[in-house]
Amino acid sequence: MPHGRLEAIAELFNVFNAINPAGFDGRRMLGTSANLTANPNFMQPTTFPGDFQQPEQRVGQIGFRWTF
């Protein structure tokens, strides 16, 4: 009688729906070359995948492995 083993694997991302930054404002200076000012939003997050308007909120996958 053949014997085998079944393994189940589950992976989850953002289970608790935390706000994770995905994009940042990388413009260091604002304005024209003659009139430059520092950007107050430099390196501040601009997009969040945990946001309800974004398609990636909670992601999970399940896998099985049968060895014999």
Backbone as numpy.savetxt, mean C-alpha at the origin, in Angstrom:
# Nx Ny Nz CAx CAy CAz Cx Cy Cz
-1.65 -47.78 0.96 -2.50 -46.60 0.96 -1.60 -45.36 0.96
-1.75 -44.45 -0.01 -0.89 -43.26 -0.08 -1.21 -42.26 1.04
-0.17 -41.65 1.51 -0.32 -40.62 2.54 0.04 -39.27 1.92
-0.59 -38.24 2.40 -0.29 -36.91 1.91 -0.43 -35.89 3.03
-0.01 -34.71 2.73 -0.09 -33.63 3.72 -0.65 -32.40 3.03
-1.58 -31.74 3.65 -2.19 -30.53 3.13 -1.78 -29.35 3.99
-1.24 -28.31 3.38 -0.86 -27.09 4.08 -1.73 -25.95 3.59
-2.21 -25.13 4.51 -2.99 -23.95 4.16 -2.19 -22.71 4.56
-2.13 -21.74 3.66 -1.39 -20.51 3.89 -2.33 -19.34 3.62
-2.38 -18.38 4.54 -3.20 -17.19 4.36 -2.34 -15.96 4.59
-2.49 -14.95 3.72 -1.77 -13.68 3.85 -2.79 -12.55 3.75
-2.64 -11.56 4.62 -3.55 -10.41 4.64 -2.75 -9.12 4.67
-3.24 -8.11 3.96 -2.63 -6.79 3.97 -3.69 -5.78 4.40
-3.33 -4.92 5.31 -4.19 -3.84 5.79 -5.49 -4.37 6.41
-5.36 -5.34 7.30 -6.52 -5.96 7.94 -7.33 -4.92 8.71
-6.69 -4.00 9.38 -7.39 -3.03 10.20 -7.68 -1.73 9.47
-7.48 -1.72 8.14 -7.77 -0.58 7.27 -7.04 0.68 7.73
-5.75 0.54 8.02 -4.93 1.69 8.41 -4.67 2.57 7.20
-4.45 3.83 7.43 -4.15 4.76 6.35 -2.65 4.67 6.06
-2.32 4.10 4.90 -0.93 3.93 4.49 -0.61 4.88 3.35
0.36 5.75 3.50 0.68 6.66 2.40 1.25 5.91 1.20
0.83 6.35 0.01 1.29 5.70 -1.22 2.06 6.67 -2.12
1.75 7.94 -2.06 2.44 8.93 -2.88 2.79 10.16 -2.06
3.84 10.84 -2.47 4.30 12.01 -1.72 4.50 13.19 -2.66
4.37 14.40 -2.13 4.63 15.62 -2.90 6.15 15.84 -2.90
6.76 15.65 -4.06 8.21 15.74 -4.16 8.72 17.07 -4.68
7.82 18.05 -4.85 8.28 19.37 -5.33 8.83 20.16 -4.16
10.12 20.42 -4.18 10.77 21.14 -3.09 10.47 22.64 -3.13
10.42 23.20 -4.34 10.17 24.64 -4.48 8.95 24.86 -5.37
8.26 25.96 -5.14 7.09 26.35 -5.93 7.37 27.67 -6.63
6.66 27.90 -7.72 6.79 29.17 -8.43 7.69 29.05 -9.65
8.07 30.19 -10.18 8.94 30.23 -11.35 10.40 30.37 -10.90
11.32 30.26 -11.85 12.74 30.36 -11.49 13.10 31.75 -10.95
12.33 32.77 -11.33 12.60 34.12 -10.83 12.01 34.35 -9.45
10.97 33.57 -9.09 10.28 33.78 -7.83 10.00 32.43 -7.16
11.04 31.83 -6.58 10.90 30.53 -5.94 10.55 30.68 -4.46
9.65 29.84 -4.00 9.31 29.77 -2.58 9.33 28.31 -2.16
9.61 28.08 -0.90 9.64 26.71 -0.38 8.23 26.13 -0.35
8.13 24.86 -0.72 6.85 24.17 -0.72 6.56 23.68 0.70
5.47 24.18 1.34 5.17 23.74 2.71 4.70 22.29 2.77
4.31 21.72 1.64 3.83 20.34 1.60 4.89 19.36 1.10
6.15 19.78 1.07 7.23 18.93 0.57 7.31 17.65 1.40
7.30 16.51 0.72 7.36 15.16 1.30 6.18 14.83 2.20
5.05 15.49 1.99 3.82 15.14 2.69 3.05 14.13 1.85
2.36 13.16 2.47 1.61 12.18 1.69 0.48 12.83 0.89
0.27 12.34 -0.33 -0.79 12.87 -1.18 -1.85 11.83 -1.50
-1.51 10.54 -1.54 -2.48 9.48 -1.80 -2.33 8.38 -0.76
-3.43 7.72 -0.49 -3.48 6.68 0.53 -4.24 5.47 0.00
-3.62 4.27 -0.06 -4.34 3.11 -0.54 -5.42 2.64 0.42
-5.36 3.04 1.69 -6.41 2.67 2.65 -7.62 3.57 2.56
-7.58 4.58 1.70 -8.69 5.51 1.53 -9.84 4.81 0.83
-11.07 5.10 1.22 -12.23 4.44 0.64 -12.40 4.75 -0.84
-11.77 5.81 -1.34 -11.89 6.16 -2.75 -10.85 5.43 -3.60
-9.93 4.74 -2.99 -8.90 3.98 -3.70 -9.33 2.52 -3.77
-8.96 1.79 -4.83 -9.42 0.41 -4.97 -8.74 -0.58 -4.03
-7.59 -0.26 -3.46 -6.85 -1.21 -2.62 -7.07 -0.90 -1.15
-8.07 -1.53 -0.55 -8.27 -1.31 0.87 -7.72 -2.48 1.67
-8.38 -3.60 1.60 -7.90 -4.80 2.28 -7.69 -5.86 1.22
-6.54 -6.48 1.26 -6.19 -7.49 0.26 -5.77 -8.75 0.99
-6.24 -9.90 0.51 -5.87 -11.17 1.11 -5.79 -12.26 0.07
-5.08 -13.30 0.42 -5.02 -14.46 -0.46 -4.87 -15.71 0.39
-5.38 -16.81 -0.15 -5.30 -18.10 0.52 -4.65 -19.07 -0.46
-3.75 -19.88 0.03 -3.09 -20.87 -0.81 -3.08 -22.23 -0.12
-3.10 -23.28 -0.92 -3.05 -24.65 -0.41 -1.94 -25.40 -1.12
-1.28 -26.28 -0.38 -0.23 -27.11 -0.95 -0.49 -28.56 -0.54
-0.58 -29.42 -1.51 -0.76 -30.83 -1.26 0.52 -31.55 -1.62
1.14 -32.18 -0.64 2.37 -32.95 -0.90 2.09 -34.42 -0.63
2.64 -35.25 -1.48 2.42 -36.69 -1.33 3.67 -37.46 -1.65
